[in-house]
Amino acid sequence: MSETGGYALRPRFEPGTSVDDLKAYMAPFVATLGYKFNTDEEFVDAVLASELDILGRDGDVFCP
């Protein structure tokens, strides 16, 4: 088991999770908060792909 900063990494998403999977996962949260995704789909896809890179490296994202 990998450890970082004294805590065990706990993957939030299964390996193979795609940008479309993240969009589907996040859409209810976005809507509940009264927001919507940016209309620039290339930008959204790039941001979510970066998120997948972070998840693959660290197992989870950190949001204080």
Number of C-alpha atoms within 10 A of each C-alpha: 5 10 10 9 6 7 8 12 16 13 14 11 15 10 10 9 12 15 18 12 12 16 15 11 11 12 14 13 12 13 11 9 9 8 11 12 13 9 8 8 10 10 12 15 16 12 13 18 16 13 16 22 12 14 21 18 12 17 19 16 14 8 4 3
